[in-house]
Amino acid sequence: MQCLKKKLTSQKITPELTAIKKELTKKSRPTIHENQLSDVELDLIEYINRETENRNLNNVTRTNAYLDFYNRFPEIHWAFLGHMVSRNGGWNMTDLKGSLLSRLLSTEEQKEFFTFLERGNWLIFQDIYPQLLLYEESVKRNTNLFYLLPLFHVSFFMIVIWNYFYRVKDRYLLTVALIVNEQSYLEQRVIQNHYYQSTVLETLEFKLQELLGLNQIIFPLFDGKMTKIIGQTIHQFSSLHDRILLGKGLYQLLFDKENYLSLYKWAIHHPHTGSRKDFWSHLFNDVDESVPWGSYQRRIKDCRIKQNAPKLYSPILKFAWNNMEQKEAEKGDWYSDWKVIHYLKKDMFKGNGAIYHEYCKTLERIELSILAKEAILPKKSKN
């Protein structure tokens, strides 16, 4: 794993990680073929594939599936983390059709960004949901069914981790392992994909997003009668190492004893629609209040709408984008080096998740970008 930093690998590993290393470095890997299975096992595989396909229609169905699973099995912390991060994915998708980014990006660019976001969201779900359902069936039947994971093309790394978790029940280790797995799974299929690199990752627009700080992950939470936000920003989205560290930081933020109950209460009381109105109805509306095709007028100050100004349009997902047909996931196992287990070490996240002012300034900077673009375009058209 090329991105694994020297600082991580220079540290010693615990006896628990040594046991995992031993399994990961075995030369033989588990293989299984459908003709070796009983009718009961074949029925189970068919059920998991069907359920995964049914819940993988769009960002809303996926996001809800994660929370439904977490409600049934709260020991699987990743399911709640996945739910909250997936909400952000939905907001990013609808932002493309909202008041702000729709004025900065062409229709074609909006579609390319959505395709990029949707592919990643879809890929993660079709990889992780069979793992979650197999865990559920293992619990129900009181037997380890993870020998079936190869039939769902799950990484050898996660096969070792699930077997370890089934014995030891280390929630932290499983969650971080799933963070490592999902980000590594995306690396070749999306981040290093030539099409997405040329249409999204290397474009001026994506770099503009990074400069504007649009790679912010926001967690809304109840604070009395108000909804507040905490979160983190990633500035190097294309770095696998940084995305894994971001995931670990978000996990610790989400399950911090000061935050968890407020975050969970907010999540269960606010069904995910894809609109940012879900968390800030004072700033966003899922109905467009502005005059169509008019020039943009600044309307945001300190995350408040100026007097008599329309709210920011943030559509719900089903009105912003149609469901998208996906080609089959690319085959292949990302795992190749046992040193990846260094990411599984416990370390303290430094930061309190303060993101309110940063997010507010981001919105104001985008407004300035819109005004700058509108000022330049008329000049170009005269030449």
N, C-alpha and C positions, 0 to 999 in steps of 0.2 A: 504494500500500500504506500505509494510514493509520497502522499501528503502527510504521512505520520511524522510529527515533529520530533527532533532529537531530544528535546526536553522531556517528552513523554516516555520515550523508550529507554532513557538513561536511568529511570527509577526502577526499583525492584518490584516484583509482583507478589501478591499475597498467596498463601497456600490455596485459597479458593481459585484464583486465576491460574495457578500452576496446574490444578486438576483439569481446568478447561483447556489449557494449552496442551496437555497430554492427549486429550481427545481430538483436538484440532490438528495435531501433527501426525496422527495415525495415517499410514499410507493407504489403507483400504477405506473406502467410503461406502455408506449404505446404498444399496440399489434394490429396487423392487419393481416388478412388472405386474400389470393388471391381471395377466393369466395366472398369477400366483395367489390371487385374492379370492375370498369367499363372496357369496352373493350379498351378505350383510355389509362387507367392506366396500363392495362396488356400489351398493345403494348409498352408502355414506358419502363416497366420493362424488356421486352424481348430485346428491343433495347439496353438498358444499359448493360445487361448481354452479348450481342453479341459484342458490342464495346469493353467492358473490355477484353473479351477473345481474340479478334483480336489484341489488342495492348499489350497483355501480353505474347507474344511469346518468347521474350528474352530481355536481358538488353538494347539493342539498341532501340527496338520498344517502350519499357517503357520510356526510357529516353527522346526520341523524343516526346512521347505523353505528358509528363509533360510540355515541352517547348511550344508545340503547344497550350496547354490549357492556359498556362500563357500569351501567345501572345494574346489570345482572351479575357482573364479576368485577367488583371494585378493587380487587387485588391486582388487576391488570392495569397499572397506572397509565401505560402508553395509550390506552383507549381514550381516556379523558384528554390527554395531551394531544392525541391525534384529532380529536373533536375540535378543540380550541384552535389549533393551527389550521385545520381545514376550514374553519369559519373565515379565517383571514384569507385563505385561498379564494373563497367565494366572494369576499369583499373586493379583492383585487380584480376578479373577473368582471364584476358589475361596475367597478370604477371606470373601466374602459368605455362604458356607455353613459357615464354620469356627467355632471355639469363641468368637471374640470378636464379630465384626460381626453374626453371626446373632442375638445377644442385644440389639443396639442397633437393628437395622433390622427392620421387619415383612417378611413374606413378599413382599408387593407391592413394597415398597421395594427389596428384594434383586433382584427381577426387573427393576425399572426400571434399577437400577444396572448389572446384567449386560447388559441390552439396549443401554445407552449404551456400555459398554466393548466389547461384541462388534461393534457397528456400526462403531466407529472402527477396530478391529482388522481387520475384514473389508474396509472401504473402502480402507485403506492397501494391503493385499495385492493387491486387484484392480487397483489403480493401478500399483503398483511391479513386480509379478511379470512382467507382459508386457514391461516395459522390460528387466528382467534377462534374460529368455529371448531377447529380440531381440538383446541384446548377445552372448549365448552363440552364437546362430546367425550373427551377424556375424563372430565369431572363427572359428567352424568353417568358414565358407564364404569367409573372407578377403575380405569385401566389406561395405561400410556399408549396413545395412538399416534405418537409422533413419528413412528416408523413409516407412516403414510406421507409425510411431508415431501419426499422426493417426487411424488406423483403430481404435486402442485408446483414443481420447479423452484422450490424454496432453497435458499442458499444452505450449503453444508454448515456454515457458521451458525445459522439459526437452528438447525437440527440439533447441534451440540448444545446450544443455549437452552432450548426448550426442554431437552432431556434433563439438563442440570436443574432448571427451574422446577420441573415436576418433582424432583427429589428434595430440593433445598428451599424452594419458595422465596428466593431473594428478589424482591420486587424492584429494587433499585437496579440491580444488575440486568434483569430482563428488560427494563425500560430503556436503559442506555444502549443495550445491545440492539434493540429494535430501532433506536435512533440511528445507530451506526449502519445497520442493515438497510434501512429505507433510503438514507442519503447515498450510500454506496451503490444501491440498486439503481438509483436515478442517474448516477454519474455518467455511465457510458450511454444509457438509453436516452437521456435528455440533455444534460449539461455538455457532454462531449459530442453530441449528435451534430453532424455537419450542417444539417438543415436548420436546426434551432440556433446554431452559432451564427449562421449567416443572416437569418431573418430577425433574430431577437437579441442574442447575447452580445453580438459585436456591433449592433446598431447604435447610432447616436442616441436614439430614444432610450435604450436600456441604460446607457451610461448616464443619460440625463436623469433617469429614475434614481440611480445610485447617488448622483450628486444632490438631488433634491431630498434624499432620505426616504424614498418611498418603500424601501425594503424593511418596513417596520411591522413587527408582529405585536398585535394589541390584544390584551386580555381584559375585557370589561368585568367589573365586579360591583356588587351592591355595597353602598356605604350609607346606611340609613335610607333615605328616600332617593338619593342621587345614584347615578351610575358613574363610577370613576373608571379610569383605565390605567393599567400597568403594562409593561412589555419590554421589548428589546429591539435593537436595530442591527441588521447585518449589512455591512458595507462591501463585503466581497462575496457576493452570492455564488460566484463561479468557483469558489474555494471549498472543496469537500471538507477539509479540516475545519474551516470556519463555520460551516453549516452544522457539523457535528457538535462543536463547542456551543453554538447557538442553541441547539436542541437540548443539550445538557443544562444550560443556563435557564432555558424556558421551563424545563421540567422542575428544577429546584424552585423556581419562582412560583409555579403553579401549585406545587404541593407544600409550599411553606405554610406553617401553621397559622401565620398571620393572614394569609390570603385565601387558603383553600376553600373554606366554607362560603365566603362571599362570592368567590368565582363560581363555585358549583351551583349555588342558589341562583345566581344570575343565569347560568346556562340552562337550567331546567325550567326557568320561568320565561325564557325568551327563545322560542323556536327559531331555528335558523332559516332565514329567507334569502340571504345573500345581500340584502340591503343594509347599509350602515345605519339606517334608521333603527335597526334592532337594538343598537346600544346608545345612540345619541339622536333622539327624535327632535331635540331642540335645534340641531344643526342640519340634519338630513331629512329628506322626505322621499318616499317611493313614488310620488307624483311630481312631475316636472312643473314647477310654479313659474318658471322664467318665460320671457317672451321668446318664441322660436326665431332663430337666425339673427337675433339682435347682437350688437357688440357687447362684450363682457364688461360688467361693472363690478368693481371690488365689493365684496359683501361680508368678508370674514375679519373679525378682530378678536384675538384671544379666544378662539373657539366659540365665538358667539356670532350670530347673524346681526348685521347692522340693522337699525330701525328701518322698517318698511321694505327691506330687501328680501328677495325670495330665498328660501332654504336651498341648500345644495341638493341637486337631484341624485339619488342613489337608488336605482331600480332594483326590484327583486330579481333573482336569477332567471326565473322562467320567462320573464318579459324582456330580459336582456339578451339571452342566448338560448338557442334550441339545443336539445340533446345532440351529442356528437358521436357518430359511429367511430370506433377505434379499431385499428388493425391489431392483430395479435401481438402480445408482448414479446420483445426480442428474448431469445433463449440465452443462457450463459450464466455462470456463477461468478460474481464479483470477487468472492473470497479467494485469496492466494497466499496470505502471509499471517501467521499467528500473532505477530506483533500488534495487530489491530486490537488485541485485548487490553492494551494499555489505556485505551479510551474508557474501559469499564471501571477504572479506578475511581473511587469516591474523591471528589474535590469540591471545595466550597465555591459557589458562584459569588462573585464579587459584584454587588449592585443591588439596589432596592427596587428596580423595575420602573423607576420614574421615567415616564415618557410623555406625559401630558403636554408640557411646553414644547418639546421637540416635535410632537405631532401637530400641534397648533401652528408652529412656525413653518412646518412643511406645507400645510394647506395654504398659508399666506405666500410662500415662495412659488407655489404652483400658480396662484393667481397672477403674480408678477410675470411669470413666464408666458401666461396667456396674453396678458396685455402687451408684452414685448413682441410676441408673435403677430398679434393683430396690428401693431404699429408698423411692423416690417412688411407684411404682406401687401398692403396698398402701394407701398413704394416699389415693390417688385413688379406689380402689375402695370405700373406706369412706364417702366423701362422697356 
